Amino acid sequence: MSDPVRDFEERNRERVAAMASDATLGDVTREWFTRASKHEYSYHFQWMGRPIIQFPQDIVAAQEIIWRTRPDLVIETGIAHGGSLVFYASMLELLGGEGRVLGVDIDIRPHNRAAIEAHPMKKRIDMIEGSSVDEAVVACVRETAARHERVLVVLDSNHTHEHVLRELRLYSPMVTPGSYLLAFDTIIEDMPPDFSADRPWAPGNNPKTAVSEFLKETDRFEIDHEIESKLLITVAPGGYLRRKR
């Protein structure tokens, strides 16, 4: 007898694969992404009242990963306005249990800190102010990770190759098998050269180049290509890394 759930999932896998191989759709998607980004598209959304500075598609992907892997600790480098911390905390709230979110940022602006600390989801959020690659900061994060069974890591701070590669090497051991390390803004590698003209990162010097070098050093992680194939619109092509062992 046919299993309707299995049939539905199999049809989705087939359609996602067909969509990902549609070159015309891929070209249209890249053109849309480039044009929308010129209007700071990712800045237009909030999660529970806090600016999240992410594309909605990546928010949905992170939700699916969290619901499936059920981490009891989410570590994020790069806090900004705190919307993503609130998002991760709200997901852990839905999961129940004692899950925590730990955010690290070299500069937590006073108005952002005040808003995060006043938010209902603050009960699940801890923050560290300091560079994500500072030895003392990493030691503190590592100590926290050691107290949890299932750890997910999100890298979304300085997007230069050197910085992200350092983060990958430092934070990847904290990711538990079966969980994920999300390296955001790998899309920089695929954007026009002038897209990040006012930033220290650019094509050839960004999270995607860092991920590429990192994956040559380890066989513990693999790119989950199915996620980006499904999303089409994402800031993290090649950046959804699943720990195999």
KENU-523190 format. One line per 5 residues: for each residue x, y negated, z of N, C-alpha, C, O. Coordinates in nm, 2 decimals. Layout:
X/Y/Z/X/Y/Z/X/Y/Z/X/Y/Z; ...
***
This chain:
0.08/0.12/0.00/0.00/0.00/0.00/0.09/-0.13/0.00/0.19/-0.13/0.07; 0.05/-0.22/-0.08/0.12/-0.35/-0.09/0.12/-0.42/0.04/0.02/-0.43/0.11; 0.23/-0.48/0.08/0.24/-0.57/0.20/0.23/-0.71/0.16/0.33/-0.76/0.09; 0.12/-0.78/0.19/0.10/-0.92/0.14/0.21/-1.02/0.19/0.25/-1.11/0.12; 0.26/-1.00/0.31/0.36/-1.09/0.36/0.49/-1.07/0.29/0.56/-1.16/0.24
0.53/-0.94/0.27/0.65/-0.91/0.20/0.64/-0.95/0.05/0.74/-1.01/-0.01; 0.53/-0.94/-0.01/0.51/-0.98/-0.15/0.52/-1.13/-0.16/0.58/-1.18/-0.26; 0.46/-1.20/-0.07/0.47/-1.35/-0.07/0.61/-1.39/-0.06/0.66/-1.48/-0.13; 0.69/-1.33/0.03/0.83/-1.37/0.05/0.91/-1.34/-0.07/1.00/-1.42/-0.11; 0.89/-1.22/-0.13/0.96/-1.18/-0.25/0.93/-1.28/-0.37/1.02/-1.31/-0.44
0.81/-1.31/-0.38/0.77/-1.41/-0.49/0.84/-1.54/-0.47/0.89/-1.60/-0.56; 0.84/-1.59/-0.34/0.91/-1.71/-0.31/1.06/-1.70/-0.35/1.12/-1.80/-0.41; 1.13/-1.59/-0.31/1.27/-1.58/-0.34/1.29/-1.58/-0.50/1.39/-1.64/-0.54; 1.20/-1.52/-0.57/1.22/-1.52/-0.72/1.20/-1.66/-0.77/1.27/-1.71/-0.86; 1.10/-1.73/-0.72/1.07/-1.87/-0.77/1.18/-1.97/-0.73/1.22/-2.06/-0.81
1.24/-1.95/-0.61/1.35/-2.04/-0.57/1.47/-2.01/-0.66/1.53/-2.11/-0.70; 1.50/-1.89/-0.69/1.61/-1.86/-0.78/1.59/-1.92/-0.92/1.68/-1.97/-0.98; 1.47/-1.91/-0.97/1.44/-1.96/-1.10/1.45/-2.12/-1.09/1.50/-2.18/-1.19; 1.40/-2.18/-0.99/1.41/-2.32/-0.97/1.55/-2.37/-0.97/1.59/-2.47/-1.03; 1.64/-2.29/-0.89/1.78/-2.33/-0.88/1.85/-2.32/-1.01/1.95/-2.39/-1.03
1.81/-2.24/-1.10/1.88/-2.22/-1.23/1.82/-2.31/-1.34/1.87/-2.31/-1.45; 1.72/-2.39/-1.30/1.66/-2.49/-1.40/1.75/-2.61/-1.41/1.75/-2.70/-1.33; 1.84/-2.61/-1.51/1.93/-2.72/-1.53/1.87/-2.86/-1.54/1.92/-2.96/-1.49; 1.76/-2.86/-1.62/1.69/-2.99/-1.64/1.64/-3.04/-1.50/1.65/-3.16/-1.47; 1.58/-2.96/-1.42/1.53/-3.00/-1.29/1.65/-3.04/-1.21/1.64/-3.14/-1.13
1.76/-2.98/-1.22/1.88/-3.02/-1.14/1.93/-3.16/-1.18/1.96/-3.24/-1.09; 1.93/-3.19/-1.31/1.97/-3.32/-1.35/1.87/-3.43/-1.30/1.92/-3.53/-1.26; 1.74/-3.40/-1.31/1.64/-3.49/-1.26/1.66/-3.52/-1.11/1.65/-3.63/-1.07; 1.68/-3.41/-1.04/1.70/-3.42/-0.90/1.82/-3.51/-0.86/1.81/-3.59/-0.77; 1.93/-3.49/-0.93/2.05/-3.57/-0.90/2.03/-3.71/-0.93/2.07/-3.80/-0.86
1.96/-3.74/-1.04/1.93/-3.88/-1.08/1.84/-3.94/-0.98/1.86/-4.06/-0.94; 1.74/-3.87/-0.94/1.65/-3.92/-0.83/1.72/-3.95/-0.70/1.71/-4.06/-0.64; 1.81/-3.86/-0.66/1.88/-3.87/-0.54/1.97/-4.00/-0.54/1.97/-4.07/-0.45; 2.04/-4.01/-0.65/2.13/-4.13/-0.67/2.05/-4.26/-0.66/2.09/-4.35/-0.59; 1.94/-4.27/-0.73/1.86/-4.39/-0.73/1.80/-4.42/-0.60/1.80/-4.53/-0.55
1.74/-4.31/-0.54/1.68/-4.33/-0.41/1.78/-4.37/-0.30/1.75/-4.45/-0.21; 1.90/-4.32/-0.31/2.00/-4.35/-0.21/2.04/-4.50/-0.22/2.09/-4.55/-0.11; 2.04/-4.56/-0.33/2.07/-4.70/-0.35/1.97/-4.78/-0.26/2.00/-4.90/-0.23; 1.85/-4.73/-0.23/1.76/-4.80/-0.15/1.76/-4.75/0.00/1.67/-4.78/0.07; 1.87/-4.68/0.03/1.89/-4.63/0.17/1.77/-4.54/0.21/1.72/-4.56/0.32
1.73/-4.46/0.12/1.62/-4.37/0.15/1.62/-4.30/0.28/1.52/-4.29/0.35; 1.74/-4.25/0.32/1.74/-4.17/0.44/1.72/-4.25/0.57/1.69/-4.20/0.67; 1.73/-4.38/0.56/1.71/-4.47/0.67/1.56/-4.50/0.70/1.53/-4.57/0.80; 1.47/-4.45/0.62/1.33/-4.49/0.63/1.25/-4.40/0.72/1.13/-4.43/0.73; 1.30/-4.30/0.78/1.22/-4.21/0.86/1.26/-4.21/1.01/1.37/-4.24/1.05
1.16/-4.17/1.09/1.18/-4.16/1.23/1.13/-4.02/1.28/1.05/-3.95/1.21; 1.19/-3.98/1.39/1.14/-3.86/1.46/1.10/-3.90/1.60/1.18/-3.93/1.68; 0.97/-3.89/1.63/0.92/-3.92/1.76/0.97/-4.06/1.80/1.01/-4.08/1.92; 0.96/-4.15/1.71/0.99/-4.29/1.74/1.13/-4.34/1.72/1.16/-4.46/1.74; 1.23/-4.25/1.69/1.37/-4.29/1.68/1.41/-4.27/1.53/1.38/-4.16/1.47
1.48/-4.36/1.48/1.54/-4.35/1.34/1.62/-4.22/1.33/1.71/-4.20/1.42; 1.60/-4.14/1.23/1.67/-4.01/1.23/1.78/-4.01/1.12/1.87/-3.93/1.13; 1.77/-4.10/1.02/1.87/-4.11/0.91/1.90/-3.98/0.85/2.02/-3.94/0.84; 1.80/-3.91/0.81/1.82/-3.78/0.73/1.71/-3.78/0.63/1.61/-3.84/0.64; 1.74/-3.70/0.52/1.63/-3.67/0.42/1.53/-3.57/0.48/1.57/-3.48/0.55
1.40/-3.59/0.46/1.30/-3.51/0.51/1.33/-3.36/0.48/1.30/-3.27/0.56; 1.38/-3.33/0.36/1.41/-3.19/0.32/1.51/-3.13/0.42/1.49/-3.01/0.45; 1.61/-3.20/0.46/1.71/-3.14/0.55/1.65/-3.13/0.69/1.69/-3.04/0.76; 1.56/-3.21/0.73/1.50/-3.20/0.85/1.42/-3.07/0.86/1.42/-2.99/0.96; 1.35/-3.04/0.75/1.27/-2.92/0.74/1.36/-2.80/0.74/1.33/-2.70/0.81
1.47/-2.80/0.67/1.57/-2.69/0.67/1.62/-2.66/0.81/1.63/-2.55/0.85; 1.66/-2.77/0.88/1.71/-2.75/1.02/1.60/-2.69/1.11/1.63/-2.61/1.19; 1.48/-2.73/1.09/1.37/-2.68/1.17/1.36/-2.53/1.14/1.34/-2.45/1.24; 1.37/-2.49/1.02/1.36/-2.34/0.99/1.47/-2.27/1.05/1.45/-2.16/1.11; 1.59/-2.32/1.04/1.71/-2.25/1.10/1.69/-2.24/1.25/1.72/-2.14/1.31
1.65/-2.35/1.32/1.64/-2.35/1.46/1.53/-2.25/1.51/1.55/-2.17/1.60; 1.42/-2.25/1.43/1.31/-2.16/1.47/1.35/-2.01/1.45/1.31/-1.92/1.53; 1.43/-1.99/1.35/1.48/-1.85/1.32/1.59/-1.80/1.41/1.59/-1.69/1.46; 1.68/-1.89/1.44/1.80/-1.85/1.52/1.79/-1.87/1.67/1.86/-1.81/1.75; 1.69/-1.96/1.71/1.66/-1.99/1.85/1.79/-2.02/1.93/1.81/-1.95/2.03
1.86/-2.12/1.90/1.98/-2.16/1.98/1.93/-2.21/2.11/1.82/-2.27/2.13; 2.02/-2.19/2.21/1.99/-2.26/2.34/2.08/-2.37/2.37/2.08/-2.44/2.47; 2.17/-2.40/2.27/2.25/-2.53/2.27/2.27/-2.57/2.12/2.31/-2.50/2.04; 2.24/-2.70/2.10/2.27/-2.76/1.97/2.37/-2.87/2.00/2.34/-2.96/2.08; 2.48/-2.87/1.93/2.59/-2.97/1.95/2.59/-3.05/1.82/2.59/-3.00/1.71
2.58/-3.18/1.83/2.59/-3.27/1.72/2.69/-3.38/1.74/2.70/-3.44/1.84; 2.78/-3.39/1.63/2.88/-3.50/1.63/2.82/-3.61/1.55/2.78/-3.59/1.43; 2.81/-3.73/1.60/2.75/-3.84/1.53/2.60/-3.86/1.59/2.52/-3.78/1.56; 2.58/-3.97/1.66/2.45/-3.99/1.73/2.37/-4.10/1.66/2.25/-4.08/1.64; 2.44/-4.21/1.62/2.37/-4.33/1.56/2.25/-4.37/1.65/2.27/-4.40/1.77
2.13/-4.37/1.59/2.01/-4.41/1.67/1.95/-4.30/1.76/1.86/-4.33/1.84; 2.00/-4.18/1.74/1.95/-4.08/1.83/1.83/-4.00/1.78/1.79/-3.91/1.85; 1.78/-4.03/1.66/1.67/-3.95/1.61/1.69/-3.81/1.59/1.60/-3.72/1.62; 1.81/-3.77/1.55/1.84/-3.63/1.53/1.85/-3.55/1.66/1.81/-3.44/1.67; 1.91/-3.62/1.76/1.91/-3.56/1.90/1.77/-3.53/1.95/1.74/-3.43/2.00
1.68/-3.63/1.93/1.54/-3.61/1.97/1.48/-3.50/1.89/1.40/-3.42/1.95; 1.50/-3.49/1.76/1.45/-3.39/1.68/1.49/-3.25/1.73/1.41/-3.16/1.75; 1.62/-3.23/1.75/1.67/-3.10/1.80/1.61/-3.07/1.94/1.57/-2.96/1.97; 1.60/-3.17/2.02/1.54/-3.15/2.16/1.40/-3.11/2.15/1.35/-3.03/2.22; 1.32/-3.17/2.06/1.18/-3.14/2.04/1.16/-3.00/1.99/1.07/-2.93/2.03
1.25/-2.95/1.91/1.25/-2.81/1.86/1.28/-2.72/1.97/1.21/-2.61/1.99; 1.38/-2.75/2.06/1.41/-2.66/2.17/1.29/-2.66/2.27/1.27/-2.56/2.34; 1.22/-2.77/2.28/1.11/-2.78/2.37/1.00/-2.69/2.32/0.94/-2.62/2.40; 0.98/-2.68/2.19/0.88/-2.59/2.14/0.92/-2.44/2.16/0.83/-2.35/2.18; 1.05/-2.42/2.15/1.10/-2.28/2.18/1.08/-2.24/2.32/1.07/-2.12/2.35
1.07/-2.33/2.41/1.07/-2.30/2.55/1.21/-2.28/2.61/1.31/-2.29/2.54; 1.21/-2.23/2.73/1.34/-2.21/2.79/1.41/-2.33/2.84/1.35/-2.44/2.85; 1.54/-2.32/2.85/1.62/-2.43/2.91/1.72/-2.49/2.81/1.82/-2.55/2.85; 1.69/-2.48/2.68/1.78/-2.52/2.58/1.82/-2.67/2.59/1.74/-2.76/2.63; 1.95/-2.70/2.55/2.00/-2.83/2.56/2.06/-2.88/2.43/2.09/-2.80/2.34
2.06/-3.01/2.42/2.13/-3.08/2.30/2.24/-3.16/2.35/2.22/-3.24/2.45; 2.36/-3.15/2.29/2.47/-3.23/2.33/2.52/-3.31/2.22/2.56/-3.26/2.11; 2.51/-3.45/2.23/2.56/-3.54/2.12/2.69/-3.60/2.16/2.71/-3.64/2.27; 2.77/-3.62/2.05/2.90/-3.68/2.07/2.92/-3.79/1.97/2.89/-3.77/1.85; 2.96/-3.91/2.02/2.98/-4.02/1.93/3.09/-4.11/1.98/3.09/-4.13/2.10
3.17/-4.16/1.89/3.28/-4.25/1.94/3.23/-4.38/1.99/3.30/-4.45/2.06; 3.11/-4.42/1.94/3.05/-4.55/1.98/2.90/-4.54/2.00/2.83/-4.55/1.90; 2.85/-4.52/2.12/2.71/-4.51/2.14/2.66/-4.65/2.18/2.69/-4.70/2.29; 2.60/-4.72/2.09/2.56/-4.86/2.11/2.46/-4.87/2.23/2.38/-4.78/2.24; 2.48/-4.97/2.31/2.39/-4.98/2.43/2.24/-4.98/2.40/2.17/-4.91/2.48
2.20/-5.04/2.29/2.05/-5.04/2.27/2.01/-4.90/2.23/1.89/-4.86/2.26; 2.09/-4.82/2.16/2.06/-4.69/2.12/2.06/-4.59/2.24/1.97/-4.51/2.26; 2.16/-4.61/2.33/2.17/-4.53/2.45/2.04/-4.56/2.54/1.98/-4.46/2.59; 2.00/-4.68/2.55/1.89/-4.72/2.63/1.76/-4.65/2.58/1.68/-4.60/2.65; 1.75/-4.65/2.44/1.63/-4.60/2.38/1.62/-4.45/2.40/1.52/-4.39/2.42
1.74/-4.38/2.38/1.74/-4.24/2.40/1.72/-4.20/2.54/1.64/-4.10/2.57; 1.77/-4.27/2.63/1.76/-4.23/2.78/1.61/-4.26/2.82/1.57/-4.20/2.93; 1.54/-4.35/2.75/1.40/-4.37/2.79/1.30/-4.28/2.72/1.18/-4.28/2.75; 1.35/-4.19/2.63/1.27/-4.11/2.55/1.23/-3.98/2.63/1.31/-3.93/2.71; 1.10/-3.93/2.61/1.06/-3.81/2.68/1.15/-3.69/2.66/1.16/-3.60/2.75
1.21/-3.68/2.54/1.30/-3.57/2.51/1.44/-3.58/2.58/1.52/-3.49/2.56; 1.46/-3.69/2.65/1.59/-3.71/2.71/1.62/-3.60/2.81/1.74/-3.57/2.85; 1.51/-3.54/2.86/1.53/-3.43/2.96/1.61/-3.31/2.91/1.66/-3.23/2.99; 1.63/-3.30/2.78/1.70/-3.19/2.72/1.83/-3.24/2.65/1.91/-3.17/2.59; 1.86/-3.37/2.66/1.97/-3.43/2.59/2.09/-3.48/2.68/2.06/-3.54/2.78
2.21/-3.44/2.65/2.33/-3.50/2.71/2.41/-3.56/2.60/2.41/-3.52/2.49; 2.49/-3.67/2.64/2.57/-3.74/2.55/2.71/-3.76/2.60/2.73/-3.78/2.72; 2.81/-3.76/2.51/2.95/-3.79/2.54/2.99/-3.90/2.45/2.98/-3.88/2.33; 3.05/-4.01/2.50/3.10/-4.11/2.42/3.25/-4.09/2.41/3.32/-4.09/2.51; 3.30/-4.07/2.28/3.44/-4.05/2.26/3.45/-3.99/2.12/3.35/-3.94/2.06
3.57/-3.98/2.07/3.59/-3.92/1.94/3.57/-3.77/1.94/3.60/-3.70/2.04; 3.50/-3.72/1.84/3.46/-3.58/1.84/3.59/-3.49/1.83/3.58/-3.37/1.85; 3.70/-3.54/1.79/3.82/-3.46/1.78/3.92/-3.49/1.89/4.04/-3.44/1.89; 3.88/-3.58/1.99/3.97/-3.60/2.10/3.98/-3.47/2.19/3.88/-3.41/2.21; 4.10/-3.44/2.24/4.12/-3.32/2.31/4.03/-3.31/2.43/3.97/-3.20/2.46
4.02/-3.42/2.51/3.94/-3.41/2.63/3.79/-3.39/2.60/3.72/-3.32/2.67; 3.74/-3.46/2.49/3.60/-3.45/2.45/3.57/-3.30/2.41/3.48/-3.24/2.45; 3.66/-3.25/2.32/3.64/-3.11/2.27/3.64/-3.01/2.39/3.57/-2.92/2.39; 3.73/-3.03/2.48/3.74/-2.94/2.60/3.61/-2.94/2.68/3.56/-2.84/2.72; 3.55/-3.06/2.69/3.42/-3.07/2.76/3.31/-3.00/2.68/3.23/-2.93/2.74
3.31/-3.02/2.55/3.21/-2.96/2.47/3.22/-2.81/2.47/3.13/-2.73/2.48; 3.35/-2.77/2.46/3.38/-2.62/2.46/3.33/-2.56/2.59/3.28/-2.45/2.60; 3.35/-2.63/2.70/3.31/-2.58/2.83/3.16/-2.56/2.84/3.11/-2.46/2.89; 3.09/-2.66/2.78/2.94/-2.65/2.78/2.90/-2.54/2.69/2.81/-2.46/2.73; 2.96/-2.52/2.57/2.92/-2.41/2.48/2.94/-2.28/2.54/2.86/-2.18/2.52
3.04/-2.26/2.63/3.07/-2.13/2.69/2.96/-2.09/2.78/2.95/-1.97/2.82; 2.88/-2.18/2.83/2.77/-2.15/2.92/2.64/-2.11/2.85/2.54/-2.08/2.92; 2.64/-2.10/2.72/2.52/-2.07/2.64/2.54/-1.95/2.55/2.65/-1.92/2.51; 2.43/-1.89/2.52/2.44/-1.76/2.44/2.43/-1.78/2.29/2.50/-1.71/2.22; 2.35/-1.88/2.25/2.33/-1.90/2.11/2.35/-2.05/2.08/2.28/-2.14/2.12
2.46/-2.08/2.00/2.50/-2.22/1.98/2.50/-2.25/1.83/2.55/-2.18/1.75; 2.44/-2.37/1.80/2.43/-2.42/1.66/2.51/-2.55/1.67/2.49/-2.63/1.76; 2.59/-2.58/1.56/2.67/-2.70/1.56/2.63/-2.78/1.43/2.62/-2.73/1.32; 2.62/-2.92/1.45/2.59/-3.01/1.34/2.70/-3.11/1.34/2.73/-3.18/1.43; 2.77/-3.13/1.22/2.87/-3.23/1.20/2.82/-3.34/1.12/2.79/-3.32/1.00
2.81/-3.46/1.18/2.76/-3.57/1.11/2.82/-3.70/1.16/2.74/-3.80/1.19; 2.95/-3.71/1.17/3.01/-3.83/1.22/3.10/-3.89/1.11/3.04/-3.92/1.00; 3.23/-3.91/1.13/3.32/-3.96/1.02/3.32/-3.86/0.91/3.35/-3.74/0.93; 3.30/-3.90/0.79/3.29/-3.81/0.67/3.41/-3.79/0.59/3.40/-3.74/0.48; 3.53/-3.83/0.64/3.65/-3.81/0.56/3.69/-3.67/0.57/3.66/-3.59/0.66
3.77/-3.63/0.47/3.82/-3.49/0.46/3.89/-3.45/0.59/3.86/-3.34/0.65; 3.99/-3.53/0.63/4.07/-3.50/0.74/3.99/-3.48/0.87/4.01/-3.39/0.95; 3.90/-3.57/0.89/3.82/-3.57/1.02/3.73/-3.45/1.02/3.72/-3.38/1.12; 3.66/-3.42/0.91/3.56/-3.31/0.91/3.64/-3.18/0.91/3.59/-3.09/0.98; 3.75/-3.17/0.85/3.83/-3.04/0.85/3.87/-3.02/1.00/3.87/-2.91/1.05
3.91/-3.12/1.07/3.95/-3.11/1.21/3.83/-3.07/1.29/3.84/-2.98/1.38; 3.71/-3.13/1.27/3.59/-3.08/1.34/3.56/-2.94/1.31/3.53/-2.86/1.40; 3.57/-2.90/1.18/3.54/-2.76/1.15/3.63/-2.66/1.22/3.58/-2.56/1.27; 3.75/-2.69/1.23/3.85/-2.60/1.30/3.82/-2.60/1.45/3.84/-2.50/1.52; 3.78/-2.72/1.51/3.76/-2.73/1.65/3.62/-2.67/1.70/3.61/-2.60/1.80
3.52/-2.70/1.62/3.38/-2.66/1.66/3.33/-2.53/1.61/3.24/-2.47/1.67; 3.39/-2.48/1.50/3.34/-2.35/1.45/3.35/-2.24/1.54/3.26/-2.15/1.54; 3.45/-2.23/1.63/3.46/-2.12/1.72/3.34/-2.12/1.82/3.31/-2.02/1.89; 3.28/-2.24/1.84/3.17/-2.25/1.94/3.04/-2.19/1.88/2.95/-2.16/1.96; 3.03/-2.18/1.75/2.91/-2.13/1.68/2.90/-1.98/1.71/3.00/-1.91/1.69
2.79/-1.94/1.75/2.77/-1.79/1.78/2.74/-1.72/1.65/2.67/-1.77/1.56; 2.77/-1.59/1.65/2.74/-1.51/1.53/2.59/-1.51/1.50/2.51/-1.49/1.59; 2.56/-1.53/1.37/2.42/-1.53/1.33/2.36/-1.67/1.33/2.26/-1.70/1.27; 2.43/-1.77/1.39/2.39/-1.90/1.40/2.46/-1.98/1.28/2.52/-1.93/1.20; 2.44/-2.11/1.29/2.48/-2.20/1.18/2.57/-2.31/1.22/2.57/-2.36/1.33
2.66/-2.36/1.13/2.73/-2.48/1.14/2.68/-2.57/1.02/2.70/-2.53/0.90; 2.62/-2.68/1.04/2.57/-2.77/0.94/2.67/-2.88/0.92/2.69/-2.97/1.01; 2.73/-2.89/0.80/2.82/-3.00/0.77/2.75/-3.09/0.67/2.73/-3.07/0.55; 2.70/-3.21/0.73/2.62/-3.30/0.65/2.70/-3.39/0.56/2.82/-3.41/0.58; 2.64/-3.44/0.46/2.69/-3.54/0.36/2.80/-3.48/0.27/2.89/-3.55/0.23
2.80/-3.35/0.25/2.88/-3.29/0.14/2.84/-3.35/0.01/2.92/-3.34/-0.09; 2.73/-3.41/0.00/2.68/-3.47/-0.13/2.77/-3.57/-0.18/2.77/-3.60/-0.30; 2.85/-3.63/-0.09/2.94/-3.74/-0.14/3.03/-3.69/-0.25/3.06/-3.77/-0.34; 3.07/-3.57/-0.25/3.16/-3.52/-0.36/3.09/-3.52/-0.49/3.16/-3.53/-0.59; 2.96/-3.52/-0.50/2.88/-3.51/-0.62/2.83/-3.65/-0.67/2.76/-3.66/-0.77
2.85/-3.75/-0.59/2.80/-3.88/-0.62/2.90/-3.96/-0.71/3.01/-3.93/-0.72; 2.85/-4.07/-0.77/2.94/-4.16/-0.85/3.05/-4.21/-0.76/3.03/-4.23/-0.64; 3.17/-4.24/-0.82/3.28/-4.29/-0.74/3.26/-4.41/-0.66/3.32/-4.43/-0.55; 3.17/-4.50/-0.71/3.14/-4.63/-0.64/3.03/-4.62/-0.53/3.00/-4.71/-0.47; 2.98/-4.50/-0.51/2.87/-4.48/-0.42/2.91/-4.51/-0.28/2.83/-4.57/-0.21
3.03/-4.48/-0.24/3.07/-4.51/-0.10/3.19/-4.61/-0.10/3.29/-4.59/-0.03; 3.18/-4.71/-0.19/3.29/-4.80/-0.21/3.33/-4.87/-0.08/3.44/-4.91/-0.07; 3.23/-4.89/0.01/3.26/-4.97/0.13/3.29/-4.87/0.25/3.30/-4.92/0.37; 3.32/-4.74/0.22/3.35/-4.65/0.33/3.48/-4.58/0.30/3.53/-4.59/0.19; 3.54/-4.52/0.40/3.67/-4.45/0.39/3.66/-4.32/0.32/3.76/-4.26/0.29
3.54/-4.27/0.29/3.53/-4.14/0.22/3.48/-4.17/0.07/3.43/-4.27/0.04; 3.50/-4.06/-0.01/3.47/-4.08/-0.15/3.48/-3.94/-0.21/3.52/-3.84/-0.15; 3.44/-3.92/-0.34/3.47/-3.80/-0.41/3.62/-3.76/-0.40/3.71/-3.85/-0.42; 3.65/-3.64/-0.36/3.78/-3.59/-0.34/3.83/-3.61/-0.19/3.93/-3.55/-0.15; 3.75/-3.68/-0.11/3.78/-3.70/0.03/3.65/-3.71/0.11/3.60/-3.82/0.14
3.60/-3.59/0.15/3.46/-3.59/0.21/3.43/-3.45/0.27/3.52/-3.37/0.27; 3.32/-3.44/0.33/3.29/-3.31/0.40/3.29/-3.19/0.30/3.33/-3.08/0.35; 3.25/-3.20/0.18/3.26/-3.09/0.09/3.40/-3.04/0.06/3.42/-2.92/0.06; 3.49/-3.13/0.04/3.63/-3.09/0.02/3.68/-3.02/0.15/3.76/-2.93/0.15; 3.64/-3.08/0.27/3.68/-3.02/0.39/3.63/-2.88/0.41/3.70/-2.78/0.45
3.50/-2.86/0.38/3.44/-2.72/0.39/3.51/-2.63/0.29/3.54/-2.51/0.33; 3.54/-2.67/0.17/3.61/-2.58/0.08/3.74/-2.54/0.13/3.78/-2.42/0.12; 3.82/-2.63/0.19/3.95/-2.59/0.25/3.93/-2.50/0.37/4.00/-2.40/0.39; 3.83/-2.53/0.46/3.80/-2.45/0.58/3.77/-2.31/0.54/3.81/-2.21/0.61; 3.68/-2.29/0.44/3.64/-2.15/0.40/3.75/-2.07/0.34/3.74/-1.95/0.34
3.86/-2.13/0.30/3.98/-2.06/0.26/4.06/-2.00/0.38/4.14/-1.91/0.37; 4.03/-2.06/0.50/4.11/-2.02/0.62/4.04/-1.92/0.70/4.10/-1.86/0.79; 3.91/-1.89/0.67/3.83/-1.80/0.76/3.73/-1.72/0.67/3.69/-1.76/0.57; 3.70/-1.60/0.72/3.60/-1.52/0.66/3.48/-1.50/0.76/3.40/-1.41/0.73; 3.48/-1.58/0.86/3.37/-1.57/0.96/3.25/-1.65/0.92/3.14/-1.62/0.97
3.26/-1.73/0.82/3.15/-1.82/0.77/3.12/-1.80/0.62/3.21/-1.77/0.55; 3.00/-1.82/0.58/2.96/-1.82/0.44/2.86/-1.92/0.42/2.78/-1.96/0.51; 2.85/-1.98/0.30/2.75/-2.08/0.26/2.62/-2.01/0.24/2.61/-1.91/0.16; 2.52/-2.06/0.30/2.38/-2.01/0.27/2.33/-2.09/0.15/2.26/-2.19/0.17; 2.35/-2.04/0.03/2.31/-2.11/-0.09/2.16/-2.11/-0.11/2.11/-2.20/-0.17
2.09/-2.01/-0.04/1.94/-2.01/-0.06/1.88/-2.13/-0.01/1.77/-2.18/-0.06; 1.94/-2.19/0.10/1.88/-2.31/0.16/1.88/-2.43/0.06/1.78/-2.49/0.04; 2.00/-2.45/0.00/2.00/-2.57/-0.09/1.93/-2.54/-0.22/1.87/-2.63/-0.28; 1.92/-2.41/-0.26/1.84/-2.38/-0.38/1.69/-2.41/-0.35/1.62/-2.45/-0.45; 1.65/-2.39/-0.23/1.51/-2.41/-0.20/1.48/-2.56/-0.19/1.38/-2.61/-0.23
1.58/-2.63/-0.13/1.55/-2.77/-0.10/1.56/-2.86/-0.23/1.48/-2.95/-0.25; 1.66/-2.83/-0.31/1.70/-2.91/-0.43/1.75/-3.05/-0.38/1.86/-3.09/-0.42; 1.67/-3.12/-0.31/1.71/-3.25/-0.25/1.77/-3.23/-0.12/1.70/-3.19/-0.02; 1.90/-3.25/-0.10/1.97/-3.23/0.02/2.10/-3.31/0.03/2.16/-3.33/-0.08; 2.13/-3.36/0.15/2.26/-3.43/0.16/2.37/-3.33/0.19/2.49/-3.37/0.20
2.34/-3.20/0.20/2.44/-3.10/0.24/2.45/-2.98/0.15/2.45/-2.87/0.19; 2.47/-3.00/0.02/2.49/-2.89/-0.07/2.62/-2.82/-0.04/2.73/-2.89/-0.03; 2.62/-2.69/-0.01/2.74/-2.62/0.03/2.78/-2.64/0.17/2.88/-2.60/0.22; 2.69/-2.71/0.25/2.72/-2.75/0.39/2.64/-2.67/0.49/2.66/-2.69/0.61; 2.55/-2.58/0.45/2.48/-2.49/0.54/2.56/-2.37/0.56/2.55/-2.27/0.47
2.64/-2.36/0.66/2.73/-2.25/0.68/2.68/-2.15/0.79/2.65/-2.20/0.90; 2.67/-2.03/0.76/2.62/-1.93/0.85/2.74/-1.85/0.90/2.82/-1.80/0.82; 2.74/-1.83/1.03/2.85/-1.75/1.09/2.81/-1.60/1.07/2.71/-1.56/1.12; 2.90/-1.52/1.01/2.87/-1.38/0.99/2.91/-1.29/1.10/2.84/-1.20/1.14; 3.02/-1.33/1.17/3.07/-1.25/1.28/3.15/-1.33/1.38/3.20/-1.28/1.48
***
